[in-house]
């Protein structure tokens, strides 16, 4: 009787243990149980927002839930980056981070409520250069026309862009130094509003990300005068580089790296699900085809490579910061 009772207890214990083991394993794979929010630190219509919405559409089958874009624009990205840094690290809040902007905010301002250590890299998605555009009916037909006007009236030619203290403004001040010219930079909450201001004659030109301007250039609403890159932008092959039109090497430091990050301390199993989803979507033929159609310049880095790049970029960007002070 006693022996049978002991056997029964052992059998029960074994069955409980067997039941609990798969439950614990399943718990790691049940994420996500609800839609995931992606913070975008810029306004709708800009390059970052456009890229986020396209990738959100195609990542769903790989993630297993919808990815909902949450725009938090303002202060050159500081509001959105801070919201991501302070978000709960349960996997249901992730975000796009933009380089160099996320570094510039931290390097140029006092009391910024985030540290780079508040973020953990997931994947880089894009490398998007800055392009100089004017309205199609602008009197500036070429970059030389534009440059001559700016040199004739220093500080009078208004150039819009995301800002203040953004990658767009950094590209402008680096170009000013290299070309010995003085523009009047006018900040907006993202490339989208800067383009709208250009189309509405509020500024004579703007320096948006190339991806956010491509459709406007192709439909004839904007004219691109130059791209700030060592080589021509693949989706706008007729637009010359800044060196081609000026004869001067102007570093394309304003090019925006756009990647996915999460708040630090996220459980490894949850983070692995997110990494896997973005790795898969970057190989998804439907996503790649859509990105090609829209002119979205993809540049994938996995979590380790993206993390290493962030460390290197911080040092490079710091050397240009004095130009903005």
C-alpha positions as CSV (number, residue, x, y, z in Angstrom):
1,X,0.0,0.0,0.0
2,X,2.8,2.4,1.0
3,X,4.8,1.5,-2.0
4,X,1.8,2.1,-4.3
5,X,1.2,5.5,-2.7
6,X,4.8,6.5,-3.2
7,X,4.6,5.4,-6.8
8,X,1.5,7.4,-7.3
9,X,3.1,10.5,-5.8
10,X,6.2,10.1,-8.0
11,X,3.9,9.6,-11.1
12,X,2.0,12.7,-10.2
13,X,5.1,14.7,-9.7
14,X,6.5,13.5,-13.0
15,X,3.3,14.4,-14.8
16,X,3.3,17.9,-13.3
17,X,6.9,18.5,-14.2
18,X,6.3,17.3,-17.7
19,X,3.3,19.6,-18.0
20,X,5.1,22.6,-16.6
21,X,8.1,22.2,-18.9
22,X,6.3,22.8,-22.2
23,X,4.4,25.6,-20.6
24,X,7.6,27.4,-19.8
25,X,9.0,26.9,-23.3
26,X,5.7,28.0,-24.8
27,X,5.7,31.1,-22.7
28,X,8.8,32.3,-24.6
29,X,7.2,31.8,-28.0
30,X,3.8,33.3,-27.1
31,X,5.1,36.8,-27.7
32,X,3.5,38.8,-29.2
33,X,0.0,38.3,-28.0
34,X,-1.2,41.8,-29.2
35,X,-0.1,44.5,-31.7
36,X,3.3,46.0,-31.2
37,X,3.8,49.8,-31.3
38,X,6.7,51.3,-33.2
39,X,7.7,54.9,-32.2
40,X,8.8,57.1,-35.1
41,X,10.4,60.3,-33.8
42,X,9.3,62.3,-36.9
43,X,6.1,63.5,-38.4
44,X,4.0,61.6,-41.0
45,X,5.1,62.0,-44.6
46,X,8.8,62.1,-44.1
47,X,11.4,59.5,-45.0
48,X,11.5,57.8,-41.6
49,X,7.7,57.6,-41.4
50,X,7.4,56.3,-45.0
51,X,10.0,53.6,-44.4
52,X,8.4,52.6,-41.1
53,X,4.9,52.3,-42.6
54,X,6.1,50.1,-45.5
55,X,8.1,47.8,-43.3
56,X,5.1,47.6,-40.8
57,X,2.9,46.3,-43.6
58,X,5.3,43.4,-44.5
59,X,6.7,42.5,-41.1
60,X,3.3,41.4,-39.8
61,X,3.4,37.8,-41.0
62,X,6.9,37.4,-39.6
63,X,6.1,39.0,-36.3
64,X,2.7,37.4,-35.9
65,X,1.0,40.7,-35.0
66,X,0.4,44.1,-36.5
67,X,3.1,46.7,-36.1
68,X,1.4,50.0,-35.3
69,X,3.3,53.3,-36.2
70,X,3.2,55.9,-33.4
71,X,4.5,59.3,-34.5
72,X,6.1,61.4,-31.8
73,X,7.7,64.3,-33.6
74,X,9.4,67.3,-32.2
75,X,12.7,68.8,-31.0
76,X,14.7,67.2,-33.8
77,X,13.8,63.7,-32.7
78,X,14.4,64.1,-29.0
79,X,10.7,63.6,-28.0
80,X,10.4,60.3,-29.9
81,X,13.9,59.0,-28.9
82,X,13.1,59.8,-25.2
83,X,9.7,58.0,-25.4
84,X,11.5,54.9,-26.7
85,X,14.2,55.0,-24.1
86,X,11.6,55.3,-21.3
87,X,9.1,52.7,-22.7
88,X,8.3,49.5,-20.9
89,X,10.8,46.8,-22.1
90,X,8.2,44.0,-22.5
91,X,8.5,43.9,-26.3
92,X,5.3,45.8,-27.1
93,X,7.1,49.1,-27.7
94,X,9.9,49.3,-30.2
95,X,11.2,52.2,-32.3
96,X,13.1,53.6,-35.3
97,X,16.3,55.4,-34.3
98,X,18.0,57.8,-36.7
99,X,21.7,58.3,-37.1
100,X,23.2,60.9,-36.8
101,X,20.2,62.6,-35.3
102,X,20.0,60.5,-32.1
103,X,23.7,61.4,-31.4
104,X,23.4,65.0,-32.3
105,X,20.5,65.6,-29.9
106,X,22.6,64.2,-27.1
107,X,25.8,65.9,-28.0
108,X,24.3,69.4,-28.5
109,X,21.9,69.8,-25.7
110,X,21.9,69.8,-21.9
111,X,19.7,67.6,-19.8
112,X,18.6,65.3,-22.6
113,X,16.6,62.6,-20.8
114,X,18.2,59.5,-22.5
115,X,21.5,57.9,-22.9
116,X,22.6,55.7,-25.8
117,X,22.9,52.9,-23.3
118,X,19.1,53.1,-22.9
119,X,18.7,51.4,-26.3
120,X,19.5,47.9,-27.7
121,X,20.0,47.5,-31.4
122,X,17.8,45.1,-33.4
123,X,18.6,45.8,-37.1
124,X,19.5,48.6,-39.4
125,X,17.0,49.1,-42.3
126,X,18.1,52.0,-44.5
127,X,20.9,54.4,-45.6
128,X,19.2,57.5,-47.0
129,X,21.2,60.5,-48.3
130,X,20.2,64.1,-48.2
131,X,19.1,65.8,-51.4
132,X,18.7,69.5,-52.3
133,X,15.4,70.2,-53.9
134,X,13.5,73.3,-55.2
135,X,10.0,73.7,-56.5
136,X,9.7,72.7,-60.2
137,X,9.0,76.3,-61.3
138,X,11.9,77.7,-59.2
139,X,14.2,80.1,-61.1
140,X,17.1,77.9,-59.9
141,X,17.5,75.4,-62.7
142,X,20.8,74.1,-61.6
143,X,22.9,73.9,-58.4
144,X,25.2,76.6,-59.8
145,X,22.2,79.0,-60.1
146,X,21.3,78.2,-56.5
147,X,24.8,78.6,-55.2
148,X,25.3,81.9,-57.1
149,X,22.2,83.3,-55.5
150,X,23.3,82.3,-52.0
151,X,26.7,83.8,-52.4
152,X,25.2,87.0,-53.8
153,X,22.9,87.4,-50.7
154,X,24.6,85.7,-47.7
155,X,22.2,84.4,-45.2
156,X,19.1,85.3,-47.3
157,X,18.4,82.1,-49.2
158,X,16.0,80.0,-47.0
159,X,16.6,76.3,-46.9
160,X,14.2,74.1,-45.0
161,X,14.8,70.8,-43.3
162,X,14.2,68.7,-40.3
163,X,15.5,70.4,-37.2
164,X,16.8,72.1,-35.2
165,X,20.1,70.3,-34.8
166,X,19.1,67.5,-37.1
167,X,21.0,65.5,-39.7
168,X,19.5,67.9,-42.3
169,X,21.0,70.9,-40.6
170,X,24.3,69.2,-40.1
171,X,24.4,68.5,-43.8
172,X,23.7,72.2,-44.5
173,X,26.5,73.5,-42.2
174,X,29.0,71.0,-43.5
175,X,28.1,72.1,-47.0
176,X,28.4,75.8,-46.1
177,X,31.9,75.3,-44.8
178,X,33.0,73.3,-47.8
179,X,31.4,75.7,-50.3
180,X,32.2,78.9,-48.4
181,X,28.5,80.0,-48.5
182,X,25.9,81.1,-46.0
183,X,22.4,79.7,-46.2
184,X,19.5,80.5,-43.8
185,X,18.4,77.1,-42.4
186,X,14.7,77.0,-41.5
187,X,13.8,74.0,-39.2
188,X,10.6,71.9,-39.5
189,X,9.4,68.8,-37.7
190,X,10.6,66.4,-40.4
191,X,11.3,66.1,-44.1
192,X,7.6,65.9,-44.9
193,X,6.8,69.4,-43.5
194,X,10.0,70.8,-45.1
195,X,8.9,69.5,-48.5
196,X,5.4,70.9,-48.0
197,X,6.9,74.3,-47.2
198,X,9.0,74.1,-50.4
199,X,5.9,73.3,-52.5
200,X,4.1,76.2,-50.7
201,X,6.8,78.7,-51.4
202,X,7.5,79.2,-47.7
203,X,11.2,78.4,-48.4
204,X,13.0,78.4,-51.7
205,X,14.6,75.0,-51.2
206,X,14.8,72.2,-48.7
207,X,17.2,69.3,-47.8
208,X,15.0,66.3,-47.1
209,X,16.0,62.7,-47.1
210,X,16.1,61.4,-50.7
211,X,13.5,58.7,-50.1
212,X,10.9,61.3,-48.9
213,X,11.5,63.5,-51.9
214,X,11.7,60.8,-54.7
215,X,8.0,60.6,-55.5
216,X,7.7,64.4,-55.7
217,X,10.7,64.6,-58.0
218,X,9.4,61.8,-60.2
219,X,5.9,63.4,-60.5
220,X,7.4,66.7,-61.4
221,X,6.5,68.8,-58.4
222,X,10.1,69.1,-57.2
223,X,13.4,69.5,-59.0
224,X,16.5,67.9,-57.4
225,X,19.7,70.0,-57.8
226,X,22.1,67.6,-56.1
227,X,22.5,64.6,-53.8
228,X,24.9,64.7,-50.9
229,X,26.6,61.4,-51.5
230,X,29.7,60.0,-53.0
231,X,27.7,58.4,-55.8
232,X,24.4,59.0,-57.4
233,X,21.3,57.8,-55.7
234,X,20.0,54.6,-57.3
235,X,16.4,55.7,-57.5
236,X,17.2,59.2,-58.9
237,X,20.0,58.4,-61.3
238,X,19.7,61.6,-63.2
239,X,20.4,63.7,-60.1
240,X,24.1,64.6,-59.9
241,X,26.2,64.3,-56.7
242,X,27.3,67.5,-54.9
243,X,30.8,67.0,-56.1
244,X,29.7,66.7,-59.7
245,X,28.0,70.0,-59.6
246,X,30.4,71.9,-57.4
247,X,33.7,70.3,-57.9
248,X,34.1,70.1,-54.1
249,X,34.2,67.1,-51.8
250,X,31.3,67.7,-49.4
251,X,31.0,64.9,-46.9
252,X,27.5,63.2,-47.0
253,X,27.4,63.3,-43.2
254,X,23.7,64.0,-43.1
255,X,22.8,60.7,-44.7
256,X,20.2,59.0,-42.4
257,X,20.8,55.5,-41.1
258,X,17.4,54.2,-39.9
259,X,17.3,51.2,-37.7
260,X,15.2,49.4,-35.2
261,X,16.0,49.5,-31.5
262,X,14.3,48.5,-28.3
263,X,14.5,49.7,-24.7
264,X,17.3,48.1,-22.7
265,X,16.7,45.1,-20.6
266,X,14.2,43.4,-22.8
267,X,14.0,39.7,-22.2
268,X,16.3,37.8,-24.6
269,X,13.5,35.5,-25.8
270,X,11.3,38.4,-26.6
271,X,14.1,40.3,-28.3
272,X,14.9,37.2,-30.3
273,X,11.4,37.1,-31.8
274,X,11.7,40.8,-32.9
275,X,15.2,40.3,-34.4
276,X,14.0,37.2,-36.3
277,X,11.0,39.1,-37.7
278,X,13.1,42.0,-39.0
279,X,15.7,39.6,-40.4
280,X,13.0,37.8,-42.3
281,X,11.2,40.8,-43.6
282,X,14.5,42.2,-45.0
283,X,14.6,39.1,-47.2
284,X,10.9,39.1,-48.1
285,X,10.6,39.4,-51.9
286,X,7.3,41.3,-51.6
287,X,8.8,43.9,-49.2
288,X,11.9,44.3,-51.3
289,X,9.8,44.8,-54.4
290,X,7.7,47.4,-52.7
291,X,10.8,49.2,-51.4
292,X,12.2,49.3,-54.9
293,X,9.0,50.7,-56.3
294,X,8.9,53.5,-53.7
295,X,12.6,54.2,-53.9
296,X,13.4,53.2,-50.3
297,X,17.2,52.6,-50.0
298,X,17.6,49.4,-48.0
299,X,20.8,48.7,-46.1
300,X,20.5,45.7,-43.7
301,X,22.7,45.2,-40.6
302,X,22.0,42.6,-38.0
303,X,21.9,43.5,-34.3
304,X,25.6,42.9,-33.7
305,X,26.8,44.8,-36.8
306,X,24.4,47.7,-36.2
307,X,25.5,47.9,-32.5
308,X,29.2,48.1,-33.7
309,X,28.3,50.8,-36.3
310,X,26.6,52.9,-33.6
311,X,29.8,52.9,-31.5
312,X,31.9,54.0,-34.5
313,X,29.5,56.6,-35.7
314,X,29.4,58.4,-32.4
315,X,33.1,59.2,-32.7
316,X,32.8,60.4,-36.3
317,X,29.8,62.6,-35.7
318,X,31.3,64.2,-32.7
319,X,34.0,65.8,-34.9
320,X,31.3,67.8,-36.8
321,X,29.4,69.0,-33.7
322,X,31.3,72.3,-33.3
323,X,29.8,73.5,-36.6
324,X,26.4,73.5,-35.1
325,X,27.3,75.5,-31.9
